[in-house]
């Protein structure tokens, strides 16, 4: 039986893909490979990218994976075995792991979350300074009497609920690339928020971190590793409209941080009453941070 040209070239094609620096590819990258190698592999002009992909899916180790996110579906092609975190970070440029996922990778939770959070930062937009100038007690009270905004941009994949969050522009402040160990025990080179940025993000969005009890636990577990100087510098740069530093100060105090560390937060202005989380029923008031927290917390 006569073998087709693509069958004859299979060993060379497999070798080429094996030696690629990245094993998660988009359609345009596979098209580029086919275009650049077609003559060397002696493939017929009638071999389209679709034919090429179909052949590699059936006869080699290419897998097509769809992530039908409501805001924009993503598709990628994976060569061989690649950890899920690496696949997710390859879906778009400059994505990073955040919130509960960053907590787990930094050892800031004793749980095993079944949700993965990835952030896609928005580009530069207008300054939020005007909003900050107009933010009074009535606006804060109203905002935190309502449920928190929660993204609906998620999919289920491999037993995980994967959120692709649309993050505010921060210039990727506190985002680092470092080796981490995924749930399967594999080492993955991942982009994720560093310790200080993670603690800030989960204070701002406890709903993406397993709730305020998990956030409090994260502050306890970070105690010997976190730099409060770095955290405060980051807070100043992020320049939130809401006084999240009051919540951070409370978490530090609750976790038994040194007075000298807590004092770094106290230097930031405390001008309004604030809330640890949205839509609390029974609360108690922590006067030194001007903060309402859940009763019994």
Secondary structure, DSSP 4 states (H G I P E B T S, - for coil): -PPPHHHHTHHHHHHHHHT-S-SEE-HHHHHHHHHHHHHHHT--TT--HHHHHHHHHHHSSEEEEEE--SSS-EEEEEES---HHHHHHTSSTT-EE-HHHHHHHTT--SS--SEEEEEEE------SHHHHHH--HHHHHHHHHSPPP----EEEETTEEEEEEEEPP-SSTTEEEEEEE-TTS-EEEEEEE-HHHHHHHHHHTGGGTT-HHHHHHHHHHTTTT--HHHHHHHHHHH--SS-HHHHHHHHHHHTT--HHHHHHHHTS---S-EESSSS-SSEEEEGGGTEEEETT-
